[in-house]
Amino acid sequence: MDRPSGRSSRGAVHRPGGARAPTIGRVGTPEQSTTGGPAASWVGRVTGLAGACHPGPVVAVTALMAALAVTAGQGAARGVLTAASVLAGQLSVGWCNDAFDARRDIAAGRRGKPVVDGTVGVTEVWVAAYAALALCVPLSFACGLWAGAVHLTGVAAAWAYDLRLKATAWSWVPYAVGFAALPAFVALGLPGQPWPAWWVVTAGALLGVGAHLGDALPDIRGDLATGVRGWPHRLGPDGARLLLPVPLVTASAILALGPAGPPGRGGMAALAAAGLVAVAGTVLGRRRERAAFAAAVAVAAVDAALLLLRGTGIA
């Protein structure tokens, strides 16, 4: 789930770059187009929209859920429908995030974001966000009533993060709900609409909390300067870094040991690798903050592999 992101999300792990900081007068306000008028090309606007959706997390989450749908046993047609639903939901969340944060990003001079750079207008990004959200609703319910309700609950949580909860002590909740909803959505899309196994929902929620901490960690100081005081910001850079591996490694343990049957050598090796990488990231992160972030991404990748390895038992 992109960053149900501040990036978050986030979503999914997005970052700014150099040059001269823009001014409000140059790029306009969040209610105005920032494309510079008719001179901007259609291709440029499409490129800007693609960049504003947080493409990394969108592609990663959609691909993971598509793979999980195949592993879990969904048919080809249902798998495509599942992937399309997740894609629409993630696009809506990513665009909502960039559109809503436009004023703050402009004030902070966060170059590298299409809205800040003037590649695409804020109004256009809002239109894209609402269009993707509108498309997500019928696609989700086409997978089943309960499946659709669960998926849309996750998408709604991500929008709540973007619009309100990002700057509160409850900022972790949308991430937990959104990430838990994704594998549950896949499970409920199986024949007979079986309820998802406890371990996959729990691991998803923990991955969401870890994703929130990892997503926020590189930007905590800058976000505090612009008034964002979410849960990771209240912990501070050191607190967030030390806590970051806990939910991720706990998710690894649940994914390896939670399903019925022995975890096998592969599961135990993955769990051991996740623990070692997490410890290394925590230690190295004392001097290099990016090491903690890189370790978190590596552990999340291990968790994704475990999820697919155990995917046949998600329901």
Backbone bond lengths (Angstrom), bond angles and torsions (degrees), N, CA, C in turn:
res aa  C-N    CA-C-N  psi(-1)  N-CA   C-N-CA  omega(-1)  CA-C   N-CA-C  phi
1 M - - - 1.414 - - 1.452 106.15 -
2 D 1.410 125.97 126.47 1.388 124.80 -175.96 1.416 106.95 -60.88
3 R 1.073 103.37 -179.18 1.392 93.41 -172.78 1.480 109.97 -60.83
4 P 1.500 110.85 115.15 1.351 113.55 172.52 1.387 96.25 -61.56
5 S 2.101 101.32 26.05 1.313 144.98 -146.38 1.281 120.52 -63.58
6 G 0.951 133.95 107.72 1.420 124.48 147.63 1.453 106.15 -53.86
7 R 0.928 118.84 -27.78 1.382 122.18 -170.87 1.383 108.24 13.59
8 S 3.687 25.71 37.91 0.480 138.36 -8.75 0.234 6.04 -47.38
9 S 1.613 71.12 173.22 0.685 84.07 7.01 0.925 77.29 -60.48
10 R 1.762 66.46 -96.36 0.720 57.91 179.07 1.084 109.01 139.60
11 G 1.187 152.88 115.34 0.792 54.58 -119.03 0.908 44.95 -176.01
12 A 2.420 150.56 -14.51 0.457 61.62 -114.83 1.181 41.03 94.80
13 V 1.782 156.80 -174.12 1.362 125.99 -160.09 1.510 105.00 128.87
14 H 1.303 113.65 61.26 1.462 123.39 -167.37 1.557 111.95 -106.43
15 R 1.386 119.10 149.75 1.473 120.90 -169.01 1.528 115.91 -147.60
16 P 1.420 120.57 150.56 1.462 123.46 -176.93 1.524 115.97 -92.77
17 G 1.282 119.11 172.16 1.454 120.72 179.16 1.509 114.13 -141.56
18 G 1.217 130.88 -168.40 1.462 134.84 -154.55 1.500 118.43 -83.35
19 A 1.293 120.52 -130.30 1.457 129.91 177.47 1.519 112.78 55.47
20 R 1.344 114.40 -172.83 1.455 120.14 -172.84 1.518 110.23 -75.82
21 A 1.307 116.38 133.11 1.462 120.64 -179.84 1.518 109.85 -68.32
22 P 1.343 117.67 135.46 1.453 120.71 179.37 1.521 111.65 -73.86
23 T 1.302 116.54 166.19 1.466 121.56 175.80 1.512 109.02 -117.16
24 I 1.312 115.12 158.99 1.462 118.92 179.17 1.515 110.51 -57.75
25 G 1.301 116.98 -40.78 1.447 120.13 -178.20 1.511 113.63 -64.97
26 R 1.355 116.42 -29.75 1.452 117.91 -176.91 1.523 111.71 -78.55
27 V 1.331 117.42 -38.95 1.448 118.32 -174.82 1.525 113.40 -101.78
28 G 1.322 117.59 -6.13 1.448 119.68 178.26 1.511 112.15 90.92
29 T 1.313 116.05 -173.94 1.456 122.06 -179.57 1.517 108.82 -104.45
30 P 1.340 117.83 167.93 1.461 120.74 178.80 1.518 114.03 -60.22
31 E 1.332 118.92 -13.23 1.462 119.89 177.96 1.517 111.74 -94.42
32 Q 1.325 117.98 -4.54 1.445 120.91 -174.75 1.511 110.87 -115.12
33 S 1.339 116.01 157.76 1.450 120.62 172.95 1.511 109.20 -71.44
34 T 1.335 116.10 140.59 1.452 120.03 -179.72 1.518 110.96 -111.55
35 T 1.317 117.25 21.25 1.456 120.23 -173.85 1.512 113.17 -87.67
36 G 1.303 119.18 -6.15 1.453 120.76 179.65 1.516 113.21 83.21
37 G 1.334 118.27 18.18 1.440 121.73 174.63 1.512 113.51 85.45
38 P 1.353 117.99 -155.89 1.455 122.67 -172.34 1.529 113.98 -66.16
39 A 1.322 117.72 -12.21 1.457 119.06 -179.26 1.523 112.48 -67.32
40 A 1.324 116.48 -27.28 1.458 120.10 -179.03 1.520 110.06 -69.70
41 S 1.302 118.08 134.38 1.457 122.16 -177.30 1.518 111.09 -83.26
42 W 1.330 114.80 159.31 1.458 120.70 177.01 1.520 110.27 -61.49
43 V 1.319 116.66 -41.27 1.458 120.55 179.36 1.521 110.45 -63.09
44 G 1.330 116.44 -40.36 1.456 120.11 178.72 1.513 112.14 -62.54
45 R 1.313 116.76 -39.17 1.466 120.07 179.72 1.524 111.22 -67.72
46 V 1.327 116.14 -41.71 1.463 119.75 177.91 1.526 110.04 -63.05
47 T 1.333 115.73 -42.00 1.461 119.86 177.58 1.531 110.71 -61.89
48 G 1.333 115.58 -41.61 1.452 119.84 178.08 1.518 112.11 -62.54
49 L 1.344 116.79 -42.55 1.463 120.06 178.13 1.525 110.77 -63.55
50 A 1.327 116.20 -39.48 1.463 119.87 178.89 1.526 110.69 -62.71
51 G 1.326 116.60 -39.91 1.461 119.78 179.16 1.508 113.36 -72.53
52 A 1.335 116.25 -28.27 1.470 120.35 -177.01 1.519 113.30 -80.17
53 C 1.325 118.45 -10.13 1.465 119.95 -177.36 1.522 112.27 -87.11
54 H 1.338 117.64 2.07 1.462 121.85 -173.95 1.533 109.02 62.83
55 P 1.343 116.50 65.26 1.470 121.12 -169.46 1.523 114.43 -59.79
56 G 1.337 118.18 -34.60 1.462 119.73 -179.18 1.517 113.09 -57.96
57 P 1.337 118.00 -59.35 1.470 119.66 177.71 1.523 113.41 -61.56
58 V 1.335 117.69 -36.55 1.468 120.33 -179.93 1.525 110.26 -60.14
59 V 1.326 116.23 -49.03 1.470 120.71 -179.05 1.522 110.48 -66.11
60 A 1.342 117.08 -43.89 1.462 120.68 -176.95 1.526 111.45 -63.07
61 V 1.328 117.17 -47.93 1.463 120.46 -177.66 1.528 110.66 -66.76
62 T 1.331 116.91 -43.31 1.466 120.00 -179.88 1.520 111.12 -63.27
63 A 1.333 116.72 -44.67 1.470 120.29 -179.71 1.524 111.05 -63.96
64 L 1.343 117.09 -40.56 1.462 120.38 -179.74 1.524 111.07 -64.65
65 M 1.329 117.77 -43.52 1.457 120.18 -179.70 1.526 111.66 -70.60
66 A 1.332 117.49 -32.94 1.461 120.11 175.16 1.527 110.28 -64.73
67 A 1.344 116.24 -43.11 1.460 120.42 178.12 1.520 111.01 -65.49
68 L 1.341 117.30 -39.19 1.460 120.78 178.75 1.525 110.92 -65.22
69 A 1.324 116.73 -36.80 1.462 120.49 178.23 1.528 110.60 -61.92
70 V 1.332 116.26 -40.57 1.466 120.30 178.32 1.527 110.09 -67.47
71 T 1.336 116.01 -46.48 1.462 120.83 -179.18 1.526 111.81 -61.92
72 A 1.328 116.02 -39.38 1.461 120.51 -177.16 1.520 112.65 -72.53
73 G 1.339 117.31 -20.72 1.451 119.73 176.58 1.514 115.49 111.81
74 Q 1.328 118.53 13.45 1.457 119.56 174.40 1.528 109.36 -68.16
75 G 1.314 116.91 146.19 1.451 121.33 176.32 1.515 111.28 -70.30
76 A 1.327 116.22 171.76 1.464 120.85 -176.26 1.525 111.78 -60.72
77 A 1.336 117.23 -48.39 1.468 120.48 -177.50 1.530 110.79 -64.06
78 R 1.330 117.19 -43.87 1.464 120.16 -179.38 1.525 110.27 -68.70
79 G 1.316 117.14 -35.67 1.459 120.09 177.72 1.524 112.17 -62.83
80 V 1.327 116.36 -41.12 1.463 120.20 177.64 1.521 109.88 -65.01
81 L 1.307 116.82 -40.91 1.472 121.07 179.29 1.532 110.40 -64.69
82 T 1.308 116.69 -41.59 1.467 120.87 177.11 1.524 110.59 -60.43
83 A 1.341 116.23 -47.56 1.467 120.46 -179.54 1.527 111.14 -62.90
84 A 1.341 117.29 -39.88 1.465 120.66 179.61 1.530 110.76 -65.21
85 S 1.323 116.70 -39.05 1.467 120.52 178.91 1.520 110.88 -64.08
86 V 1.341 115.63 -46.71 1.462 119.97 -179.83 1.527 110.13 -63.78
87 L 1.326 117.00 -42.05 1.468 120.65 179.32 1.522 110.86 -60.08
88 A 1.328 117.71 -46.49 1.468 120.83 -179.56 1.532 110.46 -62.38
89 G 1.317 116.42 -42.81 1.465 119.51 179.54 1.516 112.32 -64.04
90 Q 1.320 117.09 -44.79 1.458 120.81 -179.71 1.525 112.16 -65.97
91 L 1.326 116.42 -39.23 1.468 119.54 176.51 1.524 110.98 -61.66
92 S 1.318 116.55 -43.06 1.472 119.52 -178.62 1.521 110.84 -62.45
93 V 1.340 116.61 -40.38 1.460 121.03 -178.34 1.534 110.64 -68.54
94 G 1.327 116.34 -44.51 1.464 120.14 -179.68 1.519 112.42 -62.37
95 W 1.322 116.85 -44.76 1.466 120.08 179.30 1.530 111.17 -67.23
96 C 1.332 117.00 -40.32 1.457 120.01 176.55 1.526 110.55 -58.29
97 N 1.316 116.55 -42.73 1.454 121.34 -178.41 1.520 111.76 -60.38
98 D 1.342 116.94 -49.45 1.461 119.36 -177.60 1.519 112.20 -69.52
99 A 1.327 117.43 -36.34 1.462 120.19 -179.78 1.530 110.83 -67.91
100 F 1.322 115.94 -45.38 1.464 119.31 -177.79 1.528 111.65 -67.92
101 D 1.332 116.59 -35.04 1.465 121.12 -177.53 1.524 113.39 -85.69
102 A 1.328 117.88 2.15 1.467 120.52 -172.79 1.520 112.51 -55.41
103 R 1.326 117.76 -47.29 1.462 120.22 -177.16 1.529 111.04 -62.98
104 R 1.339 116.76 -42.78 1.464 120.37 179.97 1.529 110.90 -67.74
105 D 1.343 116.40 -40.23 1.469 119.72 179.53 1.528 111.54 -65.30
106 I 1.323 116.23 -37.10 1.466 120.18 177.69 1.523 110.00 -65.88
107 A 1.330 115.57 -44.38 1.469 119.50 -179.98 1.527 111.65 -62.55
108 A 1.353 116.32 -34.54 1.462 120.53 -178.81 1.519 112.40 -84.89
109 G 1.346 117.57 -5.98 1.457 120.81 -179.55 1.515 112.81 66.43
110 R 1.322 117.59 38.03 1.459 120.78 -177.04 1.519 110.42 -81.65
111 R 1.296 115.76 80.22 1.455 120.81 178.00 1.521 110.06 -65.64
112 G 1.319 115.46 156.64 1.454 120.54 -178.03 1.519 111.88 99.91
113 K 1.332 117.21 -9.45 1.455 120.76 173.89 1.523 108.28 -97.66
114 P 1.341 118.37 131.04 1.468 120.76 -173.92 1.522 114.47 -55.16
115 V 1.339 117.35 -39.34 1.462 119.21 -179.32 1.522 110.74 -67.41
116 V 1.324 116.80 -40.68 1.466 120.79 179.63 1.520 110.70 -67.88
117 D 1.323 116.98 -40.10 1.464 121.59 -178.38 1.524 112.67 -75.39
118 G 1.336 117.98 -9.95 1.452 120.83 179.49 1.512 114.04 84.53
119 T 1.334 117.82 13.96 1.465 120.89 179.85 1.521 111.47 -71.63
120 V 1.325 116.42 -33.07 1.458 121.41 -179.09 1.525 107.78 -144.49
121 G 1.324 116.32 150.72 1.457 120.47 -178.24 1.518 112.81 -84.47
122 V 1.313 115.96 153.50 1.461 121.06 -179.93 1.531 111.26 -62.38
123 T 1.327 116.90 -40.40 1.461 120.15 179.18 1.521 110.89 -59.88
124 E 1.327 116.03 -41.15 1.458 120.00 179.10 1.529 111.14 -64.04
125 V 1.301 116.86 -38.17 1.464 120.23 179.52 1.529 109.94 -68.00
126 W 1.339 117.44 -40.52 1.461 119.88 176.57 1.525 110.78 -61.56
127 V 1.324 116.64 -43.60 1.474 119.98 179.14 1.523 110.23 -59.77
128 A 1.330 116.63 -43.97 1.461 120.51 179.24 1.527 110.76 -62.80
129 A 1.338 117.03 -40.27 1.466 120.79 -179.32 1.528 111.09 -62.77
130 Y 1.329 116.20 -46.35 1.460 119.12 -179.12 1.528 111.70 -70.24
131 A 1.323 117.31 -34.03 1.467 120.32 177.52 1.527 110.36 -65.08
132 A 1.341 116.97 -44.07 1.465 120.63 178.66 1.522 110.47 -64.23
133 L 1.338 117.03 -39.50 1.464 120.91 178.70 1.530 110.60 -64.35
134 A 1.327 115.85 -42.52 1.468 119.71 178.91 1.527 110.94 -63.12
135 L 1.331 117.18 -37.37 1.460 121.17 178.76 1.529 111.04 -71.31
136 C 1.324 116.33 -32.58 1.463 121.11 -177.77 1.524 112.09 -64.58
137 V 1.319 117.44 -32.53 1.469 120.87 -175.38 1.524 111.82 -63.05
138 P 1.348 120.07 -57.51 1.473 118.41 -179.66 1.524 112.90 -66.44
139 L 1.329 117.16 -34.36 1.464 119.31 178.56 1.529 110.76 -62.22
140 S 1.338 116.35 -42.11 1.462 120.41 -178.90 1.524 111.38 -66.22
141 F 1.325 117.14 -45.48 1.462 119.74 -178.48 1.522 112.01 -71.39
142 A 1.330 116.88 -20.76 1.463 119.69 175.26 1.524 111.21 -66.15
143 C 1.326 117.17 -19.04 1.464 122.19 177.52 1.527 111.96 -85.41
144 G 1.324 117.03 -2.88 1.456 121.46 -178.11 1.515 110.58 126.60
145 L 1.314 116.82 152.67 1.465 121.29 -176.22 1.522 111.48 -62.29
146 W 1.357 116.90 -51.74 1.455 119.71 -178.11 1.525 111.38 -68.98
147 A 1.316 115.35 -39.19 1.470 118.97 178.25 1.517 110.50 -60.84
148 G 1.331 116.09 -46.24 1.457 120.14 179.78 1.513 112.21 -63.07
149 A 1.334 116.24 -41.88 1.463 119.66 -179.51 1.529 111.16 -63.14
150 V 1.335 116.35 -41.68 1.469 120.19 -179.79 1.517 110.85 -66.63
151 H 1.333 116.59 -45.65 1.467 119.14 -179.14 1.521 111.54 -62.89
152 L 1.308 116.59 -44.21 1.466 119.57 -178.65 1.532 111.33 -68.85
153 T 1.317 118.04 -27.30 1.464 120.55 173.15 1.525 109.79 -63.28
154 G 1.340 116.44 -42.68 1.459 120.31 177.19 1.510 112.47 -63.93
155 V 1.333 116.60 -42.44 1.471 120.53 178.96 1.532 109.90 -65.35
156 A 1.323 116.71 -41.61 1.470 120.32 178.27 1.524 110.90 -61.79
157 A 1.330 116.91 -38.57 1.462 120.25 177.99 1.522 110.80 -63.01
158 A 1.326 116.42 -40.17 1.463 120.47 179.01 1.527 111.39 -65.81
159 W 1.313 117.29 -39.96 1.473 120.09 175.76 1.530 110.42 -65.14
160 A 1.335 117.30 -38.55 1.461 120.30 178.31 1.528 110.31 -62.50
161 Y 1.318 116.41 -36.53 1.467 120.25 175.98 1.521 110.15 -62.62
162 D 1.328 116.91 -49.11 1.459 120.89 -177.82 1.526 111.92 -61.49
163 L 1.325 116.47 -42.08 1.461 120.63 -171.03 1.527 114.29 -88.01
164 R 1.346 117.61 -23.72 1.459 117.40 -173.86 1.536 114.46 -146.33
165 L 1.327 117.13 -50.16 1.460 120.26 -166.58 1.525 114.28 -78.34
166 K 1.310 117.78 -12.60 1.458 121.27 -177.93 1.517 112.50 -55.17
167 A 1.302 117.10 -37.68 1.471 121.54 -175.07 1.517 112.67 -99.70
168 T 1.342 117.33 24.14 1.458 120.40 -179.27 1.531 109.84 -123.80
169 A 1.322 115.30 170.20 1.464 120.40 178.06 1.521 112.09 -68.44
170 W 1.347 117.23 -11.18 1.462 121.77 179.97 1.522 112.37 -96.32
171 S 1.305 117.13 16.50 1.469 120.33 -174.81 1.523 113.02 -63.11
172 W 1.338 118.33 -21.06 1.463 121.18 179.87 1.527 112.40 -75.58
173 V 1.324 117.80 -23.70 1.464 120.82 -173.69 1.533 112.34 -62.97
174 P 1.348 120.00 -47.91 1.469 118.42 179.22 1.526 113.04 -59.95
175 Y 1.328 116.99 -35.89 1.464 119.20 177.55 1.528 110.55 -63.96
176 A 1.337 116.61 -45.41 1.464 120.27 179.81 1.524 110.86 -61.70
177 V 1.327 116.85 -46.02 1.472 121.12 -178.97 1.527 110.41 -66.28
178 G 1.325 116.84 -45.87 1.453 120.61 -176.99 1.516 112.82 -63.28
179 F 1.329 117.08 -44.70 1.461 119.90 -178.87 1.531 111.75 -72.37
180 A 1.319 118.03 -32.90 1.462 120.62 176.76 1.525 110.89 -68.75
181 A 1.335 116.65 -33.39 1.458 120.71 -176.54 1.528 112.57 -69.50
182 L 1.335 117.45 -29.04 1.471 119.51 -174.17 1.527 113.07 -64.71
183 P 1.353 120.10 -55.17 1.466 117.40 177.68 1.527 112.71 -67.09
184 A 1.341 116.86 -29.17 1.464 119.26 175.99 1.528 110.10 -63.97
185 F 1.312 117.01 -38.93 1.466 122.57 176.99 1.529 110.63 -60.30
186 V 1.327 116.42 -43.87 1.461 120.48 178.94 1.526 110.39 -63.78
187 A 1.323 117.44 -45.12 1.466 121.19 -178.93 1.527 111.30 -62.60
188 L 1.320 117.00 -43.80 1.462 120.76 -178.65 1.522 112.43 -70.32
189 G 1.337 116.28 -14.28 1.465 120.40 176.62 1.514 113.72 -86.26
190 L 1.345 117.06 -2.26 1.458 120.89 177.68 1.525 110.43 -75.58
191 P 1.321 118.22 160.57 1.475 120.56 177.02 1.521 111.44 -54.51
192 G 1.320 116.31 131.54 1.451 121.02 -177.69 1.508 114.04 87.02
193 Q 1.316 117.75 -5.40 1.463 124.17 179.07 1.530 111.90 48.94
194 P 1.344 117.82 55.98 1.470 119.86 -179.43 1.522 111.44 -69.26
195 W 1.319 116.28 148.14 1.456 120.80 178.67 1.527 108.96 -72.44
196 P 1.321 118.03 140.52 1.469 120.16 -177.49 1.523 112.38 -65.94
197 A 1.328 115.37 151.38 1.455 121.04 177.84 1.525 110.02 -67.07
198 W 1.323 115.85 149.36 1.467 120.84 -176.80 1.522 111.99 -58.85
199 W 1.323 116.16 -37.85 1.457 119.42 -172.50 1.526 112.18 -69.23
200 V 1.333 116.93 -33.19 1.458 118.07 -177.88 1.531 110.74 -74.89
201 V 1.336 117.01 -34.67 1.463 120.75 177.66 1.532 110.11 -69.95
202 T 1.335 115.86 -43.32 1.466 120.16 179.70 1.522 111.35 -64.04
203 A 1.331 116.32 -45.79 1.460 120.05 178.84 1.525 110.86 -62.78
204 G 1.324 117.12 -38.58 1.457 119.97 177.70 1.516 112.28 -61.96
205 A 1.335 116.20 -42.94 1.468 120.06 178.85 1.524 111.01 -63.11
206 L 1.335 117.01 -42.60 1.471 120.68 179.04 1.518 111.37 -65.37
207 L 1.325 116.58 -39.93 1.468 119.56 175.80 1.527 110.72 -60.79
208 G 1.327 115.70 -37.36 1.454 118.99 178.05 1.510 112.67 -63.61
209 V 1.333 116.73 -43.04 1.468 120.59 178.51 1.527 109.70 -63.44
210 G 1.344 116.38 -43.36 1.461 119.49 177.54 1.517 112.10 -63.44
211 A 1.314 116.38 -40.38 1.465 120.03 178.66 1.523 110.89 -62.11
212 H 1.326 116.88 -38.41 1.463 120.98 178.98 1.523 110.98 -63.37
213 L 1.326 116.44 -46.04 1.461 120.30 179.12 1.530 111.07 -63.42
214 G 1.326 116.15 -45.60 1.459 119.80 -179.06 1.510 112.55 -66.93
215 D 1.329 115.88 -37.70 1.451 121.10 179.85 1.523 111.51 -65.24
216 A 1.317 115.94 -38.86 1.463 120.43 -175.98 1.520 113.15 -81.92
217 L 1.329 117.21 -27.96 1.456 121.40 -170.70 1.530 114.24 -51.95
218 P 1.337 120.38 -49.06 1.474 118.88 -177.30 1.528 113.82 -67.18
219 D 1.338 117.69 -19.14 1.467 120.91 -172.92 1.523 113.68 -111.19
220 I 1.327 117.68 6.99 1.470 119.35 -171.99 1.519 111.41 -57.63
221 R 1.320 117.85 -48.50 1.470 119.65 -176.77 1.529 111.42 -64.01
222 G 1.321 117.36 -43.64 1.458 120.13 179.07 1.512 112.60 -66.31
223 D 1.344 116.66 -39.05 1.461 120.09 179.04 1.532 111.42 -65.82
224 L 1.316 116.67 -39.41 1.461 119.58 178.09 1.524 110.96 -60.79
225 A 1.337 116.28 -34.99 1.457 120.36 -179.87 1.526 112.05 -67.54
226 T 1.350 116.72 -23.56 1.462 120.02 179.79 1.527 112.00 -104.48
227 G 1.320 117.18 12.91 1.460 120.48 172.49 1.510 116.19 91.54
228 V 1.335 118.66 7.38 1.464 120.71 178.13 1.524 108.97 -84.03
229 R 1.343 116.34 123.16 1.467 120.39 -179.36 1.525 109.06 -132.52
230 G 1.346 114.26 65.22 1.447 119.47 174.98 1.516 110.80 -77.03
231 W 1.322 116.14 -175.88 1.459 120.59 -177.49 1.531 112.72 -58.38
232 P 1.350 119.52 -48.30 1.470 118.46 179.18 1.523 112.99 -62.22
233 H 1.334 116.96 -34.35 1.464 120.60 -179.51 1.533 110.95 -67.30
234 R 1.320 116.62 -33.48 1.465 120.07 178.16 1.533 111.13 -72.03
235 L 1.330 116.06 -27.87 1.464 119.85 174.76 1.522 111.59 -72.72
236 G 1.338 116.37 -29.26 1.453 121.22 -176.39 1.520 110.79 85.76
237 P 1.334 118.11 163.27 1.469 120.88 -177.88 1.526 113.59 -56.39
238 D 1.323 117.56 -43.68 1.463 120.29 -178.41 1.529 111.35 -69.67
239 G 1.312 116.56 -43.27 1.453 119.95 179.20 1.518 112.32 -62.84
240 A 1.343 116.26 -43.22 1.458 120.51 179.16 1.525 110.63 -64.92
241 R 1.325 117.12 -40.62 1.467 120.82 -179.46 1.522 111.23 -64.04
242 L 1.328 117.24 -42.46 1.455 120.88 -178.72 1.527 112.08 -69.92
243 L 1.337 116.58 -34.22 1.463 120.13 -178.33 1.527 112.42 -82.05
244 L 1.318 117.34 -24.47 1.462 122.67 -172.82 1.529 114.12 -48.80
245 P 1.336 120.44 -48.51 1.465 118.58 -175.93 1.525 114.68 -71.72
246 V 1.326 118.24 -17.71 1.469 120.72 -173.19 1.531 112.35 -62.10
247 P 1.347 119.89 -55.37 1.469 118.19 -179.87 1.527 112.73 -67.09
248 L 1.335 117.36 -31.94 1.460 119.73 -178.18 1.525 111.62 -69.17
249 V 1.323 117.08 -45.82 1.473 120.17 179.38 1.526 110.75 -70.79
250 T 1.330 117.23 -34.66 1.465 119.63 175.09 1.525 110.48 -62.19
251 A 1.330 116.34 -39.88 1.469 120.24 175.33 1.521 110.48 -62.36
252 S 1.338 116.82 -39.97 1.470 120.40 177.74 1.524 110.50 -59.06
253 A 1.332 116.20 -44.84 1.464 120.60 -179.24 1.526 111.38 -63.73
254 I 1.325 116.58 -41.54 1.465 120.25 -179.66 1.526 110.62 -66.92
255 L 1.325 116.83 -41.05 1.457 120.34 179.55 1.525 111.76 -66.83
256 A 1.332 116.68 -34.21 1.464 120.47 -179.38 1.522 112.35 -79.38
257 L 1.340 117.10 -38.27 1.462 121.12 -170.60 1.530 113.85 -108.25
258 G 1.327 118.08 -16.81 1.456 120.97 -174.61 1.516 115.66 -71.39
259 P 1.334 120.18 -43.97 1.462 120.17 -178.05 1.524 112.26 -64.16
260 A 1.309 116.08 157.06 1.453 121.07 178.00 1.526 110.12 -63.66
261 G 1.308 115.29 145.86 1.451 120.07 178.98 1.517 111.89 92.45
262 P 1.320 116.33 164.65 1.468 120.71 -178.61 1.526 111.15 -68.05
263 P 1.322 117.52 148.30 1.472 119.94 -179.10 1.518 113.36 -71.33
264 G 1.309 117.37 -21.92 1.459 120.27 -179.10 1.518 111.43 78.29
265 R 1.326 114.31 169.73 1.458 118.85 -178.96 1.527 111.88 -64.80
266 G 1.322 115.72 -37.88 1.463 119.39 -179.82 1.516 111.98 -62.26
267 G 1.334 116.61 -43.19 1.452 120.21 179.87 1.510 112.37 -65.70
268 M 1.321 116.61 -42.63 1.462 119.77 -179.95 1.518 111.37 -68.97
269 A 1.334 116.87 -37.64 1.467 120.24 177.84 1.521 110.45 -64.57
270 A 1.336 116.50 -40.46 1.467 120.04 178.98 1.521 110.73 -65.30
271 L 1.325 116.91 -40.62 1.464 120.84 179.34 1.527 110.59 -64.43
272 A 1.328 116.32 -43.45 1.466 120.13 178.45 1.524 110.76 -63.41
273 A 1.325 116.66 -42.31 1.465 120.47 179.75 1.520 110.93 -63.50
274 A 1.334 116.94 -41.51 1.464 120.54 179.06 1.518 110.80 -61.26
275 G 1.334 116.80 -43.08 1.458 120.36 179.82 1.514 112.33 -64.16
276 L 1.328 117.40 -44.16 1.466 121.18 -179.40 1.522 111.70 -65.01
277 V 1.318 116.31 -43.91 1.473 120.15 179.86 1.523 110.32 -64.21
278 A 1.334 116.64 -40.72 1.462 120.46 -179.66 1.526 111.08 -63.28
279 V 1.321 116.87 -43.83 1.470 120.40 179.16 1.524 110.29 -63.76
280 A 1.340 116.68 -44.39 1.468 120.42 179.47 1.523 110.85 -61.07
281 G 1.335 116.56 -41.77 1.461 119.91 179.93 1.510 112.35 -65.02
282 T 1.328 116.46 -38.63 1.466 120.27 179.03 1.525 111.26 -65.46
283 V 1.347 116.04 -43.16 1.465 119.98 -179.17 1.522 111.20 -68.44
284 L 1.341 116.60 -50.17 1.465 120.24 -178.58 1.519 111.63 -67.47
285 G 1.340 116.46 -27.05 1.455 120.19 -178.42 1.510 113.91 -67.59
286 R 1.324 117.66 -13.23 1.469 120.07 177.51 1.522 110.48 -63.57
287 R 1.335 116.37 -32.38 1.468 120.01 179.57 1.522 112.60 -106.38
288 R 1.326 115.76 -31.98 1.459 120.11 -179.52 1.521 108.67 -126.39
289 E 1.305 115.46 104.60 1.460 120.65 -175.73 1.522 111.62 -60.87
290 R 1.322 116.32 -33.05 1.460 119.73 -178.80 1.522 111.67 -65.79
291 A 1.343 117.28 -24.68 1.463 120.03 178.03 1.525 110.47 -65.01
292 A 1.316 117.16 -39.72 1.465 121.01 178.00 1.528 110.29 -65.36
293 F 1.318 115.70 -40.20 1.463 119.90 179.34 1.533 110.22 -66.37
294 A 1.347 117.11 -45.04 1.459 121.38 179.75 1.526 111.23 -61.99
295 A 1.332 116.63 -40.26 1.463 120.51 178.12 1.526 110.71 -63.77
296 A 1.325 116.96 -39.74 1.467 120.67 178.68 1.524 111.10 -62.99
297 V 1.327 116.94 -40.39 1.466 120.81 177.54 1.522 109.92 -63.33
298 A 1.331 116.70 -41.26 1.464 120.71 179.70 1.528 111.29 -63.96
299 V 1.330 117.26 -43.51 1.466 120.65 179.13 1.532 110.08 -65.73
300 A 1.323 116.93 -38.93 1.464 120.36 177.21 1.528 110.78 -62.36
301 A 1.338 117.10 -36.77 1.458 120.87 176.84 1.525 111.21 -65.36
302 V 1.331 116.26 -39.85 1.467 120.56 175.53 1.524 110.02 -61.71
303 D 1.326 116.52 -42.65 1.460 120.76 179.65 1.533 110.98 -63.40
304 A 1.324 116.37 -39.55 1.463 119.94 177.94 1.532 110.49 -62.67
305 A 1.336 116.09 -41.19 1.461 119.90 178.42 1.531 110.96 -64.38
306 L 1.337 116.50 -41.68 1.464 120.38 177.71 1.526 111.14 -63.13
307 L 1.324 115.80 -39.03 1.466 119.95 179.18 1.520 110.95 -60.77
308 L 1.324 116.19 -43.31 1.466 119.71 179.25 1.525 110.74 -70.15
309 L 1.334 116.27 -37.50 1.465 120.48 179.33 1.510 111.46 -62.48
310 R 1.329 116.22 -35.91 1.468 121.74 -178.50 1.528 112.20 -98.14
311 G 1.329 117.25 8.64 1.464 121.67 -170.40 1.509 115.57 -60.72
312 T 1.337 118.09 -25.91 1.454 119.29 -178.64 1.531 112.51 -67.73
313 G 1.324 117.44 -16.44 1.468 119.28 -177.02 1.511 114.10 -110.64
314 I 1.348 118.21 22.50 1.467 119.27 -175.15 1.528 112.61 -73.17
315 A 1.328 117.36 -10.54 1.464 119.58 179.50 1.529 110.29 -132.95
